[in-house]
Amino acid sequence: MGWKYDYLIVGAGFYGAVCAYELTKLNKKCLVIDKRDHIGGTSYSTDEEGINVHKYGAHIFRTNSKVVWDYVNRVVEFNRFTNSPVAMYKKKLYNLPFNMNTFYQIWGVITPDEAAKKIKEQIDQEKIVDPKNLEEKALSLVGRDIYNILIKGYTEKQWGRPPRELPEFIINRVPLRFVFDNNYFNDNYQGIPIGGYSKIFEYWLDGIDVKLRTEYFKNKKELSKIAEKIIFTGQIDRFYEFRCGALEYRSLRFETEKIEISNFQGSAVVNYTDIEVPYTRIIEHKHFQFAKPYRDHTIITKEFPAIYDSSNEPFYPINDAKNNEIFKKYLELSKKEKSIYFGGRLGDYAYYDMDKVIERALSFVGSLNG
């Protein structure tokens, strides 16, 4: 059969765009489709009156891989943004991640030894030997104060269930830093692309056929006739018509507004950890790019976790034991395919960071060329 394309790539996010770019360099003809009206998936950003807005929540690029860092920096220059969020609990601010600044704010301790002793004292008070749920696991790692102030409410909002009803393995560890350092990540490389993420996707997809507002499942019959192979980055359970059961996801809802003041919160990210506040965080976009503070307006986004259903978007998988068992069945089905490949967060049912998606896509294309 004379195929018009070598590959149909479903999804124009990181995985799909990197695959398309690398396959095109190998003289493969690709068609990229996406149901959205833009490329870039959930990493999409737009310039709105001089402020680059992350349309689907904060996307801070970080990696320990020099290969990946060099790969994206060949496309666009990154700024030196360092993620140093703060947490708001009952109108008091606390530094994140949990470090000496946080311990001082909670207990007034000023030395690492004092902080370590305080945490151990609180852990010992709980007398938890074999944690049975997330609440018990957190208490066994950090004690009651940190748990109540910075973990409990945020976790319940994020997952839509009380922590005592969540499996303990969701938090295998809680990073405690006994230094005065508010850098949230430990990665060697960190930053935001100058001019926004969309520049990266425009570069990778330049010269490649792209069809937006194109839903794969609504056009499946037509699309199946135009490409020899498919790279699918959507929900793997939906692809197989849920024959092994529906996988669970969490969704997000965003409320973005322009505010006529120059500086709303003084930080790119403020987490809201008490359960009474319905959103988990507020993002102030200008602080990602060091926008001049005298600009007479700002743009903020409130982020609300939501139950996933057919009316919204699946943002991240719920990788508990039940869902992982269902995914294993889909994985076995996918291994039998000869011309269909799955990848990305939804295709692999994995909570990848951006750099890991790029690594996975590069590895996949490398395996095809090997």
Buried (B, 14 or more C-beta within 10 A) or exposed (E): EEEEBBBBBBBBBBBBBBBBBBBBEEEBBBBBBBBBEBBBBBBBBBEBEEBBBBBBBBBBBBBEBEEBBEBBBEBBEBBEBBBBBBBBBEEEEBBBBBBBBBBBBBBEBEEBEBBBEBBEEBBEEBEBEEBEBBBBBBBBBBBBBBBBBBBBBBBBBBBBEBBEEBBBEBBEEBEBBBEBBBBBBEBEBBBBBBBBBBBBBBBBBEEBBBEEEBBBEEEEEEBEEEBBBBBBBBBBBBBEEEEBBEBBBBBBBBEBEEEEEBBBBEBBBBBBBBEEBEBBBBBBBBBBBEBEEEBEBBBBBBBBBBEBEEEEBBBBBBBBEEBBEBBEBBBEBBEEEEEBBBBBBBBBBBEBBBBBBBBBBBEBBEEBEE
